[in-house]
Amino acid sequence: MTTEPSEIRKKLAGISLAKRRIILRSNSTNYQVVCCSEDESVRLASTDLASRPISLSRRRESPSPTSVDVLVPTLKGLSSEFVEHLRNRIPVHCVLTSSAIGPARARQELIGRVDTDWFAFVDDDVKLRPDWWSTVAGMIGPDVGGVEGLWSYLAGDKRVDDYARAMARLSTLLHQESWRDRIDRAFTGDTLVRTKAIKNIRVPDIPVWEDEYIRRWVEKNGYRWLRTPNVVCDHLRTYNLKPSYNVGRYGYYLGKLTVRTQLKRLAQLPIKVLFSLAYTGDIAAATFAIDKDVNIFKGTLQAYVQRNSGSPLYSLAQP
């Protein structure tokens, strides 16, 4: 049964906006609204997404937003513990979820439902540290369109953290940033974004790098995209090497990777692996590095061949 908008408004009338906690559980066509105050909760029936019944007026922007929508792409729904974690870390206006297949499609759908001047992307496999909000909100300025929280794999995948630490040390010793284990692309798993900065965005349905596409859109609109100087978020999952092939492929399409730079990384690999073993004693970290860099190179090489054969995907790299 579908609840009429007038009935929804009647049930909301007795709950002050300051005390509400609104959670939208969504799939690609429908969502549910749960409104909770300190002493009562009202569950409203499933409502067609195309005629969203609740229109919450935007608040005037302040240097630090008083509340933000939190966008969580998820295929499994959210636990009450995770929702409570979000409320403890962020001044939540609404928690919006999407079970659309693919991160790009999910993020695009969620962006279209934002009602606040700023919103936060938070993935369901991260844990925000206590200083997350104060750090990212403290970096807001009139020309800032997004603030990305620096993250760590220490809590989720020790081999990744060990290798990253080893490469950071090696790059310091050699005074060469190119030895650091990173691809300088955006990450939206714990990011605060200005809604106006992503106006009219249409994220292409790509399996990886949608984060970087969003960052480029923000910068295209004249805003800066920042990253916190210190770690404020922890990944709680094991690093998945399967997408690394597509990291190389779509990274080339977007103009972030080249065959030449990836060949250089492969040439550095023996030194990196030996230094990592000596510095951390973690064999798993060394094998991780080999698998990742080889797969990224293969993907980059394939994209290079496709570009020269006229692949339409290469248009992603165009301004």
C-alpha positions in Angstrom: 0.0 0.0 0.0 1.3 3.5 -0.9 1.1 6.3 1.6 -0.2 9.6 0.3 2.1 12.6 0.7 -0.6 14.3 2.9 -0.6 11.4 5.3 3.2 11.5 5.5 3.1 15.2 6.4 0.5 14.6 9.1 2.8 11.9 10.7 5.8 14.2 10.5 4.0 17.2 11.9 4.5 16.2 15.5 8.2 15.5 15.3 10.6 18.5 15.5 13.1 18.7 12.7 16.0 19.0 15.3 15.1 15.6 16.8 14.4 13.8 13.6 16.6 11.1 12.2 15.6 10.3 8.7 16.9 7.1 7.0 16.1 6.3 3.4 16.6 2.7 2.5 16.6 2.4 -1.2 16.8 0.2 -4.3 16.8 1.6 -7.8 13.1 2.2 -7.9 11.7 2.5 -4.3 12.8 3.6 -0.9 11.5 3.8 2.6 11.5 6.6 5.0 12.0 6.0 8.8 11.5 9.0 11.0 12.7 8.7 14.6 12.5 11.1 17.5 13.8 10.5 21.0 10.6 8.9 22.2 8.8 7.6 19.1 9.2 6.2 15.7 6.9 6.1 12.7 7.5 3.8 9.7 6.0 5.0 6.5 5.1 2.7 3.6 7.2 2.3 0.4 6.9 5.2 -1.9 7.7 5.6 -5.6 11.1 7.4 -6.0 9.9 9.4 -9.0 7.4 11.3 -6.7 9.5 11.8 -3.6 6.9 13.1 -1.1 9.2 14.9 1.3 10.9 18.1 0.1 13.2 19.4 2.8 14.2 23.0 2.2 17.9 23.8 1.9 19.5 25.6 4.7 21.6 28.6 4.2 25.2 27.6 3.8 27.6 28.4 6.7 31.3 28.0 6.9 30.7 24.6 8.5 27.4 22.9 7.5 25.0 22.3 10.4 23.8 19.1 8.8 24.4 17.1 5.7 22.9 14.3 3.7 25.0 11.1 3.9 25.2 9.0 0.8 25.9 5.3 1.1 26.1 3.0 -1.9 25.3 -0.5 -0.6 24.1 -3.8 -1.9 23.4 -5.3 1.6 21.6 -2.5 3.4 22.8 -0.8 6.6 23.1 -2.2 10.1 21.8 -0.1 13.0 25.4 0.0 14.3 26.7 1.6 11.1 23.9 4.1 11.1 24.6 5.0 14.7 28.3 5.3 13.8 27.4 7.9 11.1 25.3 9.8 13.6 28.2 9.9 16.1 30.6 11.2 13.5 28.5 13.5 11.3 25.7 16.0 11.8 23.3 13.8 9.8 20.3 15.3 8.0 19.4 12.2 6.0 21.1 8.9 5.3 20.4 7.9 1.7 21.2 4.5 0.4 21.1 2.9 -3.1 21.4 -0.7 -4.2 22.0 0.2 -7.8 24.5 -2.2 -9.4 27.9 -0.5 -9.9 29.4 2.3 -7.9 29.0 4.9 -10.6 25.2 4.2 -11.1 24.7 4.2 -7.3 26.5 7.5 -6.7 24.7 9.1 -9.6 21.3 8.1 -8.2 22.2 9.3 -4.7 23.4 12.7 -5.9 20.0 13.3 -7.5 18.3 12.9 -4.1 20.4 15.4 -2.1 18.6 18.1 -0.2 21.4 19.9 1.6 24.1 22.4 0.4 26.8 19.9 1.3 26.7 16.1 1.5 29.0 13.3 2.5 29.8 10.1 0.6 30.6 7.3 3.1 31.1 3.8 2.0 29.7 0.9 4.1 33.2 -0.7 4.5 34.9 2.2 6.2 35.1 3.5 9.8 35.4 7.3 10.4 37.8 8.3 13.1 36.6 10.7 15.8 38.2 13.7 14.2 36.8 13.1 10.8 34.1 15.8 10.8 36.1 18.5 12.5 39.0 17.9 10.0 37.1 17.8 6.7 34.6 20.6 7.7 37.5 22.7 9.0 39.0 22.7 5.5 35.9 24.2 3.8 36.4 27.5 2.1 34.4 29.6 -0.5 36.4 28.0 -3.4 36.4 24.4 -2.0 34.1 21.9 -3.7 35.2 18.7 -2.0 37.3 17.5 0.9 38.5 13.9 0.8 39.5 12.1 4.0 42.9 10.4 3.9 42.4 6.7 4.7 44.4 3.7 5.9 44.2 0.0 5.3 45.8 -0.9 8.6 42.6 -2.2 10.1 41.5 -4.1 7.1 44.5 -5.4 5.2 47.9 -5.4 6.8 49.8 -6.3 3.6 48.6 -3.2 1.9 49.5 -1.0 4.9 52.9 -2.6 5.2 53.7 -2.1 1.5 52.4 1.5 1.6 54.6 2.2 4.6 57.6 0.6 3.0 57.2 2.7 -0.2 56.7 5.9 1.8 60.0 5.2 3.5 61.7 4.4 0.2 60.5 7.5 -1.5 61.8 9.6 1.5 65.2 7.9 1.3 65.5 8.5 -2.5 63.8 11.9 -2.4 61.5 10.7 -5.2 57.8 10.8 -4.9 57.4 8.5 -7.9 58.5 5.6 -5.7 55.5 6.0 -3.4 52.8 3.4 -3.8 49.9 5.4 -5.0 47.9 6.5 -8.0 46.9 10.1 -7.3 43.2 9.7 -7.9 40.2 10.8 -5.9 38.5 8.6 -3.3 34.8 9.2 -2.4 34.5 6.6 0.3 34.7 9.3 3.0 34.3 12.7 1.3 32.4 15.9 1.9 31.1 17.5 -1.3 29.5 20.8 -2.1 26.2 20.1 -3.9 26.5 23.1 -6.2 29.9 21.9 -7.4 28.5 18.7 -9.0 25.4 20.3 -10.6 24.2 18.5 -13.7 26.9 15.8 -13.4 26.3 12.6 -15.3 28.7 9.9 -14.0 29.5 7.4 -16.8 28.7 3.8 -15.9 32.3 2.7 -15.3 33.4 0.0 -12.8 36.3 2.1 -11.3 37.5 5.7 -11.3 34.1 7.2 -10.9 35.6 9.0 -7.9 38.1 10.7 -10.2 35.3 11.6 -12.6 33.4 13.4 -9.8 36.6 15.2 -8.7 37.2 16.4 -12.3 33.6 17.7 -12.5 34.1 19.6 -9.3 37.3 21.2 -10.6 35.7 21.9 -14.0 33.1 24.0 -12.1 35.9 26.2 -10.6 36.2 24.6 -7.2 39.1 22.9 -5.5 39.2 19.3 -4.3 41.3 18.8 -1.1 42.6 15.9 0.8 43.1 15.9 4.6 46.8 15.9 5.6 46.3 13.1 8.2 44.5 9.8 8.2 40.9 10.2 9.4 39.3 7.0 8.0 40.0 3.3 8.1 39.2 0.7 5.5 37.7 -2.4 7.1 37.9 -4.7 4.1 40.6 -6.7 2.3 42.0 -5.0 -0.8 40.4 -6.6 -3.9 43.0 -7.1 -6.6 40.4 -8.2 -9.2 39.5 -4.6 -10.3 43.2 -3.6 -10.7 43.1 -4.6 -14.4 40.3 -2.1 -14.9 42.2 0.5 -12.8 44.8 0.5 -15.5 42.3 0.4 -18.3 40.0 3.2 -17.2 42.9 5.1 -15.8 44.3 5.3 -19.3 40.9 6.3 -20.7 40.7 9.2 -18.2 44.2 10.3 -19.1 45.6 9.6 -15.6 47.9 6.6 -16.6 50.1 6.0 -19.6 51.9 2.9 -20.9 55.2 4.7 -20.4 54.6 5.5 -16.7 53.4 2.0 -16.0 56.5 0.5 -17.7 58.6 2.7 -15.4 56.7 1.3 -12.4 57.3 -2.3 -13.6 61.0 -1.5 -13.9 61.0 -0.3 -10.3 59.2 -3.3 -9.0 62.2 -5.6 -8.2 63.7 -2.8 -6.0 60.3 -2.1 -4.4 59.7 -5.8 -3.6 63.2 -6.3 -2.1 63.0 -3.1 0.0 59.5 -4.0 1.2 60.7 -7.5 2.3 63.6 -6.0 4.1 61.6 -3.2 5.7 58.5 -5.1 6.8 59.4 -8.8 6.5 55.9 -9.3 5.0 56.0 -11.7 2.0 52.3 -11.1 1.4 52.9 -7.4 0.9 55.5 -8.2 -1.8 53.3 -10.6 -3.7 50.5 -8.0 -3.5 52.6 -5.4 -5.1 53.6 -7.7 -8.0 50.0 -8.7 -8.7 48.7 -5.2 -8.5 51.3 -3.5 -10.7 51.3 -6.2 -13.4 47.5 -6.2 -13.6 47.4 -2.4 -13.9 50.0 -2.5 -16.6 48.0 -5.1 -18.6 44.9 -2.9 -18.3 46.8 0.2 -19.4 48.2 -1.7 -22.4 44.8 -2.9 -23.5 43.4 0.6 -23.3 46.3 1.9 -25.4 45.5 -0.7 -28.1 41.8 0.1 -27.9 42.4 3.9 -28.3 44.4 3.3 -31.4 41.6 1.1 -32.8 39.0 3.9 -32.1 37.4 2.7 -28.8 34.5 5.1 -27.9 35.5 4.7 -24.2 38.6 6.8 -24.9 36.3 9.9 -25.0 36.3 9.8 -21.2 39.8 11.3 -21.4 38.6 14.3 -23.3 37.9 17.7 -21.6 
